[in-house]
Amino acid sequence: MRTLITGGTGFIAAELARALLARGDTVVLFDIAPNAERIADIKSDVILVSGNLAYSSELFNAVRDNRVGHIFHLGSMLSVPSNANPWAAFQANVVGTMNVLEAARLFGVAQVIFSSTVATYGVGSGSRVDDLTLQRPTTMYGSCKLYAECLGRFYRNRFGLDFRGVRFPSVVGPGAKVKHVSQYYAWMIEYSALGRPFQCFVSEETKGPAMYFKDAVHALELVSRAPFERIETVNYNIAGITPTPSAKELELAVTQVIPDASISYAPEEAIMEYYKTMRIEVLDDTCAREEWDWQPNYADLITVIKDFVTELREHPAKYGL
Ligand SMILES: NC(=O)c1ccc[n+]([C@@H]2O[C@H](COP(=O)([O-])OP(=O)(O)OC[C@H]3O[C@@H](n4cnc5c(N)ncnc54)[C@H](O)[C@@H]3O)[C@@H](O)[C@H]2O)c1
């Protein structure tokens, strides 16, 4: 299979690329700012294309020239940068998604897998959300992603494109560099494992659902492999670590594994504003479980922290550390 990953040298994409190479795909990584460090171990095995999702021709060339058959669309500006620059976020996340769908339609790409987010929920969502919960995002990031979900569904209905999407909670793993509203979760573990103090930018009571990065890749592969006729919901919640811990409960779990961790709290106003409307504790992923047999391999928080620390210590270069 010839597979293109947009945002191909990002945190989740690099791990997905390793998994796709292992199953024998020819992998094309398309990124506006290719991070060679993050893919140092697979650089000679992939085709790296530098390009901007917002420039349709740059993407079309990559899809046409490499005879791409499948796309994993992970390229995106994340929450904090999107709110800081909503104009660029619109180009990357909305225009960029439209360009991916057009590339698929024009060049006969068989399937597009999209990575959306729980940030598409918001006002009035409550503490438990399922795939039918009304999505009323408050952020630029969530608004762009919700539009992209709808656009993908439209292309599926109108043009028969095999579009499928997953809504990730916070994805936790080593080596993520871009700050987003829930990045405190991974950095609390990472800083502690590296023996560095961590000042948490949300309050001790803050809660948000999360998933281990290996499970995020597992979900992308699984949804991609499901038979076309089983895909009814199209955009799916997927849950990972359960139950959802507060930042303080996360700290207690981290100190169980890393007793000398040093964690303090300095909540940032703009990020706490987001958590005022975002109170999700339970991400109901029944549809993913029923339609494509989704199940996380890393639901237990202590197991996640232990694996995270092992990854960091055994493969620091892989995570740019
Ligand atoms: N990390 C999380 O917690 C999380 C949670 C929910 C959803 N997601 C989604 O998963 C996907 C991957 O996230 P990540 O955490 O790996 O982020 P990341 O920032 O590490 O990766 C995103 C990549 O997209 C690239 N990119 C940005 N704008 C681009 C453009 N205009 N053209 C081409 N490439 C561009 C960046 O250079 C980067 O390499 C994103 O779509 C994100 O919205 C992530």
The ligand as a Gaussian input file, in Angstrom:
#p B3LYP/6-31G(d) Opt

LIG

0 1
 N       -1.673000      15.275000      20.746000
 C       -2.931000      15.264000      21.198000
 O       -3.170000      15.247000      22.412000
 C       -4.086000      15.268000      20.238000
 C       -5.386000      15.209000      20.746000
 C       -6.458000      15.228000      19.867000
 C       -6.234000      15.254000      18.504000
 N       -4.954000      15.305000      18.029000
 C       -4.758000      15.379000      16.576000
 O       -3.804000      14.431000      16.160000
 C       -3.043000      14.948000      15.069000
 C       -1.560000      14.837000      15.368000
 O       -1.278000      15.572000      16.545000
 P        0.166000      15.605000      17.232000
 O       -0.036000      15.668000      18.678000
 O        1.011000      14.536000      16.654000
 O        0.660000      17.045000      16.786000
 P        2.060000      17.562000      16.202000
 O        2.031000      19.041000      16.343000
 O        3.197000      16.826000      16.799000
 O        1.934000      17.140000      14.677000
 C        1.231000      17.898000      13.729000
 C        2.109000      18.041000      12.506000
 O        1.371000      18.797000      11.537000
 C        2.300000      19.646000      10.854000
 N        1.570000      20.757000      10.255000
 C        0.990000      21.816000      10.892000
 N        0.459000      22.648000       9.990000
 C        0.695000      22.119000       8.767000
 C        0.406000      22.529000       7.439000
 N       -0.238000      23.679000       7.185000
 N        0.808000      21.749000       6.417000
 C        1.490000      20.579000       6.649000
 N        1.794000      20.144000       7.884000
 C        1.395000      20.904000       8.929000
 C        3.278000      20.089000      11.953000
 O        4.507000      20.530000      11.415000
 C        3.404000      18.820000      12.785000
 O        4.534000      18.041000      12.388000
 C       -3.519000      16.385000      14.869000
 O       -4.440000      16.416000      13.825000
 C       -4.185000      16.722000      16.175000
 O       -5.194000      17.688000      16.013000
 C       -3.873000      15.312000      18.861000

